[in-house]
Amino acid sequence: MNFDHLKTIIDQLEAYEKLQGKNDLPNFVLWLFEQYFGEHQQPGQPDIEFHGSIDDQLAYSIGTLFKHAKHYIKTALKSTALKNDADFTYLASLKNFPDLKKSELIELNLQEFSSGMEVIRRLIKQGFIEDYDDPKDGRSKRVKITEAGKKEFQIALESMQNVSKIIGGPLTNKEKAKLLVPLNILLQFHRPIWKEEYGNDLKDIIKKHQLN
Protein backbone atom coordinates (compact mmCIF):
# COMPACT_ATOMS: atom_id res chain seq x y z
CA MET A 1 0.00 0.00 0.00
CA ASN A 2 1.24 3.49 -0.83
CA PHE A 3 0.90 5.33 2.50
CA ASP A 4 1.85 8.64 0.90
CA HIS A 5 -1.33 8.44 -1.21
CA LEU A 6 -3.36 7.50 1.87
CA LYS A 7 -1.99 10.48 3.78
CA THR A 8 -2.84 12.75 0.81
CA ILE A 9 -6.44 11.49 0.82
CA ILE A 10 -6.74 12.06 4.58
CA ASP A 11 -5.34 15.58 4.20
CA GLN A 12 -7.78 16.30 1.40
CA LEU A 13 -10.68 14.97 3.48
CA GLU A 14 -9.71 17.27 6.34
CA ALA A 15 -9.53 20.21 3.93
CA TYR A 16 -12.93 19.34 2.52
CA GLU A 17 -14.54 19.10 5.97
CA LYS A 18 -13.10 22.49 6.96
CA LEU A 19 -14.31 24.04 3.72
CA GLN A 20 -17.79 22.51 3.71
CA GLY A 21 -18.32 22.07 7.44
CA LYS A 22 -19.57 18.51 7.05
CA ASN A 23 -18.50 14.91 6.44
CA ASP A 24 -20.22 13.74 3.23
CA LEU A 25 -18.42 10.93 1.39
CA PRO A 26 -20.24 11.09 -2.02
CA ASN A 27 -19.76 14.85 -2.29
CA PHE A 28 -16.18 14.54 -1.06
CA VAL A 29 -15.44 12.13 -3.92
CA LEU A 30 -16.92 14.57 -6.43
CA TRP A 31 -15.00 17.45 -4.87
CA LEU A 32 -11.74 15.47 -4.90
CA PHE A 33 -12.24 14.56 -8.55
CA GLU A 34 -12.72 18.23 -9.38
CA GLN A 35 -9.53 19.21 -7.55
CA TYR A 36 -7.41 16.81 -9.60
CA PHE A 37 -9.17 16.75 -12.96
CA GLY A 38 -11.36 19.87 -13.16
CA GLU A 39 -10.04 22.22 -15.80
CA HIS A 40 -12.42 25.08 -15.21
CA GLN A 41 -12.83 25.41 -11.45
CA GLN A 42 -12.22 29.05 -10.56
CA PRO A 43 -11.06 30.30 -7.14
CA GLY A 44 -14.07 31.04 -4.99
CA GLN A 45 -16.46 29.22 -7.30
CA PRO A 46 -19.19 27.55 -5.16
CA ASP A 47 -19.51 23.79 -5.25
CA ILE A 48 -22.73 22.28 -6.59
CA GLU A 49 -24.70 20.54 -3.87
CA PHE A 50 -25.67 16.98 -4.85
CA HIS A 51 -28.39 14.98 -3.18
CA GLY A 52 -29.76 11.47 -3.59
CA SER A 53 -28.41 8.49 -5.50
CA ILE A 54 -26.21 8.70 -8.57
CA ASP A 55 -29.32 8.00 -10.68
CA ASP A 56 -31.14 10.88 -8.96
CA GLN A 57 -28.21 13.18 -9.67
CA LEU A 58 -28.07 12.14 -13.32
CA ALA A 59 -31.82 12.63 -13.83
CA TYR A 60 -31.72 16.00 -12.08
CA SER A 61 -28.73 17.21 -14.10
CA ILE A 62 -30.23 16.18 -17.45
CA GLY A 63 -33.59 17.71 -16.54
CA THR A 64 -32.00 20.97 -15.43
CA LEU A 65 -29.86 21.21 -18.56
CA PHE A 66 -33.02 20.69 -20.62
CA LYS A 67 -34.65 23.67 -18.87
CA HIS A 68 -31.62 25.83 -19.59
CA ALA A 69 -31.67 24.74 -23.23
CA LYS A 70 -35.38 25.59 -23.54
CA HIS A 71 -34.66 29.11 -22.26
CA TYR A 72 -31.83 29.66 -24.73
CA ILE A 73 -33.93 28.32 -27.62
CA LYS A 74 -36.85 30.58 -26.71
CA THR A 75 -34.49 33.56 -26.71
CA ALA A 76 -32.91 32.54 -30.03
CA LEU A 77 -36.27 32.19 -31.81
CA LYS A 78 -37.57 35.62 -30.77
CA SER A 79 -36.24 37.08 -34.00
CA THR A 80 -38.01 34.47 -36.14
CA ALA A 81 -41.57 33.50 -36.97
CA LEU A 82 -41.14 30.15 -35.23
CA LYS A 83 -42.93 29.64 -31.94
CA ASN A 84 -40.75 27.05 -30.21
CA ASP A 85 -38.09 24.36 -30.61
CA ALA A 86 -40.63 21.93 -32.10
CA ASP A 87 -41.27 24.29 -35.02
CA PHE A 88 -37.54 24.38 -35.68
CA THR A 89 -36.95 20.63 -35.40
CA TYR A 90 -39.91 19.86 -37.67
CA LEU A 91 -38.46 22.10 -40.37
CA ALA A 92 -35.01 20.57 -39.78
CA SER A 93 -36.50 17.09 -40.19
CA LEU A 94 -38.13 18.04 -43.50
CA LYS A 95 -34.84 19.53 -44.71
CA ASN A 96 -33.15 16.16 -44.12
CA PHE A 97 -36.14 14.01 -45.14
CA PRO A 98 -38.04 16.04 -47.76
CA ASP A 99 -41.03 13.71 -48.08
CA LEU A 100 -42.62 12.23 -44.95
CA LYS A 101 -46.00 11.11 -43.75
CA LYS A 102 -47.38 13.32 -41.00
CA SER A 103 -47.19 10.39 -38.58
CA GLU A 104 -43.54 9.75 -39.55
CA LEU A 105 -42.63 13.39 -38.97
CA ILE A 106 -44.25 13.36 -35.54
CA GLU A 107 -42.56 10.09 -34.56
CA LEU A 108 -39.19 11.39 -35.74
CA ASN A 109 -39.55 14.32 -33.33
CA LEU A 110 -40.63 12.20 -30.35
CA GLN A 111 -43.96 13.92 -29.80
CA GLU A 112 -47.43 12.70 -29.02
CA PHE A 113 -49.71 12.66 -32.06
CA SER A 114 -52.01 15.48 -30.91
CA SER A 115 -49.10 17.79 -30.05
CA GLY A 116 -47.37 16.96 -33.32
CA MET A 117 -50.48 17.70 -35.37
CA GLU A 118 -50.73 21.08 -33.68
CA VAL A 119 -47.18 21.90 -34.80
CA ILE A 120 -47.91 20.72 -38.35
CA ARG A 121 -51.11 22.77 -38.60
CA ARG A 122 -49.28 25.86 -37.37
CA LEU A 123 -46.45 25.46 -39.89
CA ILE A 124 -48.93 24.87 -42.72
CA LYS A 125 -50.87 28.00 -41.75
CA GLN A 126 -47.62 30.01 -41.82
CA GLY A 127 -46.78 28.63 -45.25
CA PHE A 128 -43.59 26.94 -44.08
CA ILE A 129 -44.71 23.41 -44.97
CA GLU A 130 -47.48 22.00 -47.15
CA ASP A 131 -49.40 18.74 -47.05
CA TYR A 132 -50.74 16.62 -49.89
CA ASP A 133 -52.39 13.24 -50.38
CA ASP A 134 -50.16 10.21 -50.21
CA PRO A 135 -50.28 8.67 -53.72
CA LYS A 136 -49.78 5.20 -52.24
CA ASP A 137 -52.19 5.54 -49.31
CA GLY A 138 -55.35 7.61 -49.69
CA ARG A 139 -55.85 7.65 -45.93
CA SER A 140 -52.54 9.40 -45.24
CA LYS A 141 -51.14 12.85 -45.81
CA ARG A 142 -47.54 13.63 -46.59
CA VAL A 143 -45.73 16.88 -45.87
CA LYS A 144 -42.81 18.77 -47.35
CA ILE A 145 -41.04 22.02 -46.60
CA THR A 146 -41.77 25.06 -48.81
CA GLU A 147 -39.33 27.66 -50.10
CA ALA A 148 -40.61 30.03 -47.42
CA GLY A 149 -39.98 27.33 -44.84
CA LYS A 150 -36.42 26.84 -46.06
CA LYS A 151 -35.73 30.57 -45.77
CA GLU A 152 -37.21 30.75 -42.26
CA PHE A 153 -35.25 27.67 -41.21
CA GLN A 154 -32.01 29.26 -42.40
CA ILE A 155 -32.74 32.42 -40.43
CA ALA A 156 -33.46 30.37 -37.30
CA LEU A 157 -30.44 28.14 -37.85
CA GLU A 158 -28.02 31.02 -37.36
CA SER A 159 -29.54 31.78 -33.94
CA MET A 160 -29.79 28.11 -32.98
CA GLN A 161 -26.08 27.61 -33.64
CA ASN A 162 -25.45 30.17 -30.90
CA VAL A 163 -27.62 28.05 -28.60
CA SER A 164 -25.42 25.03 -29.29
CA LYS A 165 -22.30 26.99 -28.39
CA ILE A 166 -23.79 28.21 -25.12
CA ILE A 167 -25.10 24.80 -24.06
CA GLY A 168 -21.62 23.32 -24.46
CA GLY A 169 -20.41 25.98 -22.05
CA PRO A 170 -16.74 25.98 -21.05
CA LEU A 171 -16.16 22.31 -21.93
CA THR A 172 -13.22 21.65 -24.22
CA ASN A 173 -13.77 19.81 -27.51
CA LYS A 174 -12.15 16.76 -25.93
CA GLU A 175 -14.58 16.88 -23.00
CA LYS A 176 -17.53 17.32 -25.35
CA ALA A 177 -16.44 14.32 -27.40
CA LYS A 178 -16.18 12.19 -24.24
CA LEU A 179 -19.60 13.36 -23.07
CA LEU A 180 -21.21 12.43 -26.38
CA VAL A 181 -20.28 8.77 -25.97
CA PRO A 182 -22.51 8.00 -22.92
CA LEU A 183 -25.18 10.41 -24.17
CA ASN A 184 -25.46 8.48 -27.43
CA ILE A 185 -25.69 5.22 -25.48
CA LEU A 186 -28.60 6.70 -23.49
CA LEU A 187 -30.33 7.93 -26.66
CA GLN A 188 -30.04 4.50 -28.27
CA PHE A 189 -31.46 2.95 -25.10
CA HIS A 190 -34.47 5.26 -24.80
CA ARG A 191 -35.56 5.50 -28.43
CA PRO A 192 -37.01 1.95 -28.73
CA ILE A 193 -38.74 2.40 -25.38
CA TRP A 194 -40.48 5.48 -26.79
CA LYS A 195 -41.51 3.57 -29.92
CA GLU A 196 -42.53 0.27 -28.36
CA GLU A 197 -43.21 0.83 -24.66
CA TYR A 198 -44.58 4.38 -24.51
CA GLY A 199 -46.93 4.78 -21.55
CA ASN A 200 -46.00 1.42 -19.99
CA ASP A 201 -45.67 1.12 -16.23
CA LEU A 202 -42.20 2.32 -15.23
CA LYS A 203 -41.64 -0.68 -12.96
CA ASP A 204 -42.25 -2.97 -15.93
CA ILE A 205 -39.71 -1.05 -18.02
CA ILE A 206 -37.12 -1.28 -15.23
CA LYS A 207 -37.71 -5.03 -14.87
CA LYS A 208 -37.65 -5.72 -18.61
CA HIS A 209 -34.36 -3.91 -19.16
CA GLN A 210 -32.82 -5.20 -15.93
CA LEU A 211 -32.08 -1.74 -14.54
CA ASN A 212 -30.76 -1.72 -11.00
C-alpha positions as CSV (number, residue, x, y, z in Angstrom):
1,M,0.0,0.0,0.0
2,N,1.2,3.5,-0.8
3,F,0.9,5.3,2.5
4,D,1.8,8.6,0.9
5,H,-1.3,8.4,-1.2
6,L,-3.4,7.5,1.9
7,K,-2.0,10.5,3.8
8,T,-2.8,12.7,0.8
9,I,-6.4,11.5,0.8
10,I,-6.7,12.1,4.6
11,D,-5.3,15.6,4.2
12,Q,-7.8,16.3,1.4
13,L,-10.7,15.0,3.5
14,E,-9.7,17.3,6.3
15,A,-9.5,20.2,3.9
16,Y,-12.9,19.3,2.5
17,E,-14.5,19.1,6.0
18,K,-13.1,22.5,7.0
19,L,-14.3,24.0,3.7
20,Q,-17.8,22.5,3.7
21,G,-18.3,22.1,7.4
22,K,-19.6,18.5,7.0
23,N,-18.5,14.9,6.4
24,D,-20.2,13.7,3.2
25,L,-18.4,10.9,1.4
26,P,-20.2,11.1,-2.0
27,N,-19.8,14.9,-2.3
28,F,-16.2,14.5,-1.1
29,V,-15.4,12.1,-3.9
30,L,-16.9,14.6,-6.4
31,W,-15.0,17.5,-4.9
32,L,-11.7,15.5,-4.9
33,F,-12.2,14.6,-8.6
34,E,-12.7,18.2,-9.4
35,Q,-9.5,19.2,-7.5
36,Y,-7.4,16.8,-9.6
37,F,-9.2,16.8,-13.0
38,G,-11.4,19.9,-13.2
39,E,-10.0,22.2,-15.8
40,H,-12.4,25.1,-15.2
41,Q,-12.8,25.4,-11.4
42,Q,-12.2,29.0,-10.6
43,P,-11.1,30.3,-7.1
44,G,-14.1,31.0,-5.0
45,Q,-16.5,29.2,-7.3
46,P,-19.2,27.6,-5.2
47,D,-19.5,23.8,-5.3
48,I,-22.7,22.3,-6.6
49,E,-24.7,20.5,-3.9
50,F,-25.7,17.0,-4.8
51,H,-28.4,15.0,-3.2
52,G,-29.8,11.5,-3.6
53,S,-28.4,8.5,-5.5
54,I,-26.2,8.7,-8.6
55,D,-29.3,8.0,-10.7
56,D,-31.1,10.9,-9.0
57,Q,-28.2,13.2,-9.7
58,L,-28.1,12.1,-13.3
59,A,-31.8,12.6,-13.8
60,Y,-31.7,16.0,-12.1
61,S,-28.7,17.2,-14.1
62,I,-30.2,16.2,-17.5
63,G,-33.6,17.7,-16.5
64,T,-32.0,21.0,-15.4
65,L,-29.9,21.2,-18.6
66,F,-33.0,20.7,-20.6
67,K,-34.6,23.7,-18.9
68,H,-31.6,25.8,-19.6
69,A,-31.7,24.7,-23.2
70,K,-35.4,25.6,-23.5
71,H,-34.7,29.1,-22.3
72,Y,-31.8,29.7,-24.7
73,I,-33.9,28.3,-27.6
74,K,-36.8,30.6,-26.7
75,T,-34.5,33.6,-26.7
76,A,-32.9,32.5,-30.0
77,L,-36.3,32.2,-31.8
78,K,-37.6,35.6,-30.8
79,S,-36.2,37.1,-34.0
80,T,-38.0,34.5,-36.1
81,A,-41.6,33.5,-37.0
82,L,-41.1,30.1,-35.2
83,K,-42.9,29.6,-31.9
84,N,-40.7,27.0,-30.2
85,D,-38.1,24.4,-30.6
86,A,-40.6,21.9,-32.1
87,D,-41.3,24.3,-35.0
88,F,-37.5,24.4,-35.7
89,T,-36.9,20.6,-35.4
90,Y,-39.9,19.9,-37.7
91,L,-38.5,22.1,-40.4
92,A,-35.0,20.6,-39.8
93,S,-36.5,17.1,-40.2
94,L,-38.1,18.0,-43.5
95,K,-34.8,19.5,-44.7
96,N,-33.2,16.2,-44.1
97,F,-36.1,14.0,-45.1
98,P,-38.0,16.0,-47.8
99,D,-41.0,13.7,-48.1
100,L,-42.6,12.2,-44.9
101,K,-46.0,11.1,-43.7
102,K,-47.4,13.3,-41.0
103,S,-47.2,10.4,-38.6
104,E,-43.5,9.7,-39.6
105,L,-42.6,13.4,-39.0
106,I,-44.3,13.4,-35.5
107,E,-42.6,10.1,-34.6
108,L,-39.2,11.4,-35.7
109,N,-39.6,14.3,-33.3
110,L,-40.6,12.2,-30.4
111,Q,-44.0,13.9,-29.8
112,E,-47.4,12.7,-29.0
113,F,-49.7,12.7,-32.1
114,S,-52.0,15.5,-30.9
115,S,-49.1,17.8,-30.1
116,G,-47.4,17.0,-33.3
117,M,-50.5,17.7,-35.4
118,E,-50.7,21.1,-33.7
119,V,-47.2,21.9,-34.8
120,I,-47.9,20.7,-38.4
121,R,-51.1,22.8,-38.6
122,R,-49.3,25.9,-37.4
123,L,-46.4,25.5,-39.9
124,I,-48.9,24.9,-42.7
125,K,-50.9,28.0,-41.8
126,Q,-47.6,30.0,-41.8
127,G,-46.8,28.6,-45.3
128,F,-43.6,26.9,-44.1
129,I,-44.7,23.4,-45.0
130,E,-47.5,22.0,-47.1
131,D,-49.4,18.7,-47.1
132,Y,-50.7,16.6,-49.9
133,D,-52.4,13.2,-50.4
134,D,-50.2,10.2,-50.2
135,P,-50.3,8.7,-53.7
136,K,-49.8,5.2,-52.2
137,D,-52.2,5.5,-49.3
138,G,-55.3,7.6,-49.7
139,R,-55.9,7.6,-45.9
140,S,-52.5,9.4,-45.2
141,K,-51.1,12.9,-45.8
142,R,-47.5,13.6,-46.6
143,V,-45.7,16.9,-45.9
144,K,-42.8,18.8,-47.4
145,I,-41.0,22.0,-46.6
146,T,-41.8,25.1,-48.8
147,E,-39.3,27.7,-50.1
148,A,-40.6,30.0,-47.4
149,G,-40.0,27.3,-44.8
150,K,-36.4,26.8,-46.1
151,K,-35.7,30.6,-45.8
152,E,-37.2,30.7,-42.3
153,F,-35.3,27.7,-41.2
154,Q,-32.0,29.3,-42.4
155,I,-32.7,32.4,-40.4
156,A,-33.5,30.4,-37.3
157,L,-30.4,28.1,-37.8
158,E,-28.0,31.0,-37.4
159,S,-29.5,31.8,-33.9
160,M,-29.8,28.1,-33.0
161,Q,-26.1,27.6,-33.6
162,N,-25.5,30.2,-30.9
163,V,-27.6,28.1,-28.6
164,S,-25.4,25.0,-29.3
165,K,-22.3,27.0,-28.4
166,I,-23.8,28.2,-25.1
167,I,-25.1,24.8,-24.1
168,G,-21.6,23.3,-24.5
169,G,-20.4,26.0,-22.0
170,P,-16.7,26.0,-21.1
171,L,-16.2,22.3,-21.9
172,T,-13.2,21.7,-24.2
173,N,-13.8,19.8,-27.5
174,K,-12.1,16.8,-25.9
175,E,-14.6,16.9,-23.0
176,K,-17.5,17.3,-25.3
177,A,-16.4,14.3,-27.4
178,K,-16.2,12.2,-24.2
179,L,-19.6,13.4,-23.1
180,L,-21.2,12.4,-26.4
181,V,-20.3,8.8,-26.0
182,P,-22.5,8.0,-22.9
183,L,-25.2,10.4,-24.2
184,N,-25.5,8.5,-27.4
185,I,-25.7,5.2,-25.5
186,L,-28.6,6.7,-23.5
187,L,-30.3,7.9,-26.7
188,Q,-30.0,4.5,-28.3
189,F,-31.5,3.0,-25.1
190,H,-34.5,5.3,-24.8
191,R,-35.6,5.5,-28.4
192,P,-37.0,1.9,-28.7
193,I,-38.7,2.4,-25.4
194,W,-40.5,5.5,-26.8
195,K,-41.5,3.6,-29.9
196,E,-42.5,0.3,-28.4
197,E,-43.2,0.8,-24.7
198,Y,-44.6,4.4,-24.5
199,G,-46.9,4.8,-21.5
200,N,-46.0,1.4,-20.0
201,D,-45.7,1.1,-16.2
202,L,-42.2,2.3,-15.2
203,K,-41.6,-0.7,-13.0
204,D,-42.3,-3.0,-15.9
205,I,-39.7,-1.0,-18.0
206,I,-37.1,-1.3,-15.2
207,K,-37.7,-5.0,-14.9
208,K,-37.6,-5.7,-18.6
209,H,-34.4,-3.9,-19.2
210,Q,-32.8,-5.2,-15.9
211,L,-32.1,-1.7,-14.5
212,N,-30.8,-1.7,-11.0
